[in-house]
């Protein structure tokens, strides 16, 4: 009987151990996004805001920032030279993202294409044999960076929003002959995705609670053993 009791209490202790180790840290992630609409460039220090990390969820371990920039443009040109020429349209804009006066990410999405046009056809209409009109030219680019520095992460913890600043400085250009009429318009928009990587800690049962559960489980196992033994003896 003593051996059975020890075996039963051993099983109970194993159960208690399982319960005690259930309160471990689990890796989790949470993402927020923010975006702007197309605007005429240049854009200087426009705000993109995302929600800060709620520390009640766990311990923030890292932040990943994905920054995307899009440009949209229209262009037109007319070769007024008495000879044919090749014309190149280059749509581009320098994007930058800042936080707390610190530069985080930069890139330069670009669309470029060349066109061969004839000598001046006598009409400045950005069409015909010597001209061309282009609409809805687009380009996009994105960059991603992760941060784990503890002091940097503090900026992301708390209530409310955290404000990023993005800029888009256009440097679009139409090039060709020395006798050319041209125009180009550049619009830009941006978006960010901020992902919080954190450890979500589940509460661990109190030692007394764990032991109590183990004892109850042990007594239940012992009771079942007794019932089986009685049935065997009476059969």
N, C-alpha and C positions, 0 to 999 in steps of 0.2 A: 504493500500500500504506500509505503514511504517513497519507493521508486516511482510509482505512478504519480504521486503528488509532485515530486520533483520534475518529472517529465511535463506535467501539466503546467506548472509554474514556469518552466522553461519556454513552453509554447506561448504562454502569456507574455513573457518578457520579450520574445521575438515580435509579437504583435505590438507591444508598447514601443519597441525600437522602430518599427515601421511607421507608427504614428508620430514619433518624435522627430524622425528625419523628413517628414513631409513638409516641414516649414523651411524650405531652401529657396535661394534666390533664383528667379527665372528671368532669362533675357527676354526683353520685349522692345517694341519700337512703335513710334507714333509719328505721323507726318501731318504737316500743315502746308497749305499753298496760298500764294497771293499773285495777282497778275494785274497788268495795266492794259488799256486799249491803245490802238494805234494813235500816235500823235505826230504832228509835224516836228521835225528836228530843227534845232538842237534841243535835247531834253537834258536839264541840269538838276541833279539831286531830287529826283521824284521818289516819293516814299512807297515802299512795299512792306506791308506789316503782316506778321504772323503771330499766332498765340504763343506765349511763353510756356515753358514746361512746368507742370504742376508737381511740386516736390512730394505731394502726398501719394503720388503714384509709385514712387520708388527713388532710386539713386541714379541721377543722370550720369552716364558714362561717356557719351560721345554725341556729336552733332554733325550731320552731313547736309551740306548746302548744295543744291543744284540750281544753277542760274542759266536761264535761257533767254536769248535775244532774237527778235525777228525784225526784219526790215521789209518795207513795201515801197515800191517806187514807180514813177512814170517818167518817161523821157521822150524827147523829140529832137530831131536835127535835120538840117537842110544844108547840103553842100552847095555853096554859091561860087565855087571855083570853076573855071573853064575846062578843068580836067577831072577825070574820075578820082575817087579817093576812098580809102578805107577808114571807117569810123568805129571807134570803140566806146561802148557805154559801160561804165563801171559804177555800180551801186554798192555803197559800203558805209558802215558806221562803227565807230569805236565804242563798245559797251564797257561799263565798269560797275562794280558793285562794292559798296562800302558799308561798314558797320562801326560805329563809334570812332569815326575818322580813320579807320584802318581799311586799306584796300584788300578785298578778298579775292575777287575774280575779274579778269578782263579778257576780251576777245574781240574779233572784228569780222562779223559775217559779211560775205561779199558775193555779189553777182556780177559777172563780166561777160560781155559778148561783143564780137566784131561784125561789121556789116560793110559790104562793098557797094558803093553807090556811084551812079553816073555823074557826069558833069551837070552843072546847074540847068534845070529844065525851064527856067524863066519864071517859076512861081514859088514863092516862099510859103509853102503850106504844110511842111513837115510830112510830105508824102510824095507820090509820084516816083519818077526814076532817080531823083537826086535827094530824096528825103525819106524819113521814116518816123512813125509814131509808135512808141512802145508803152504798154500799160500792164499793170499788175506784175511787175518784176519783183521777185521775192528771194530772200535768203534767210537762213536761220543757223544759229550755232549755240552750243551749250557747253558748260563746264561744271565739274563737280569737285568738291573738296570736303574732306572730313577733318574734324577737330576733336582732340581729346584733352587738350590743356585745361587743367582744373580752373585756373583763373579766368580763362576765356569762356568756359562753360557757365560761369556764374552769371554772365550777362543774359543767359537764356532762361534762368530760373526765376519764378515768381508769378505774380498775377498780371493780367493785362497783355499787351502786345509788345513785341520788339520790332523796332523800325529799321529797315535797311534803306539805303539810298542808292538809286541807280541813275546813271547818266548814259546818254547816247549822242555822240558827236558825229555828225555825218561828214564824210569826205568823198561824196559821189562826184563823178566827173564824166564829161563827154569830150573825147579828143578826136581830131581828124585834121582836115586841111586848115590852112590859115584863113580861109574865107568860108566861115561856117556860122550859121545861126543854130543855137541849141538851147535846150532847157532840161532840167532834171529836178524832180521832187523826191524827197526821202522822208518816209514815215517810219517810226520805230515803236516797238512795244517790248515789254519784258515780263518774265514770270520767275518766281522762285518756289522751290520745294524744300522745306526744312524737315529733316527726319531726326527725331530724338531716339537715341538708343539708351535704354536704361535697364536697371535690375529691379524687378518687381519682387519684393520680399513678402512671403505669406507668413502670417503669425504662427508661432510655435506654441503648442499646448503647454500649460504649466506642468511642472514635474509631478506635482501631486495629482493632477488630472490624468496624466499619462499613466502613472502607477495605478491609480484607481481603475482606469479602464482595463489595464493589464490584469489586475486581480479579479475583476468581474469576469473577464474572458476566461481566466484560469479556472474559476469556480464553475463556470458553465461547462467547460471541457471535462472537469472532474465529475460533474453530475452526469454527463452523457456516458462516461466510462462506467459509472456505477450502474446505470440503467442497463447497459449492455451486459455487464457481469451478472446481474440478477437474472436477466432473461436466459443466459447460458446455464446458470445453476438450476433454474426451474424447469428447463427443457428436458 
